[in-house]
Amino acid sequence: MEQKENRSWENLSYEEKNHELFLRQKALLEEFLERGAISKAQYEKSLGDLMEKTGYA
């Protein structure tokens, strides 16, 4: 299955890869928040920084 994912990844455009990476990073921040690894303030700061740096603001 990993090989199939790699092929799919290879077929994505630069913009699509960036968007997918953004979504993965956002999901990771959400997991950290849900598990109490970061505070709501840290989540909001990190998400804001991520959105600004990736242009999804």
Secondary structure, 3 states (H helix, E strand, C coil): CHHHHHHHHHHCCHHHHHHHHHHHHHHHHHHHHHCCCCCHHHHHHHHHHHHHHHCCC
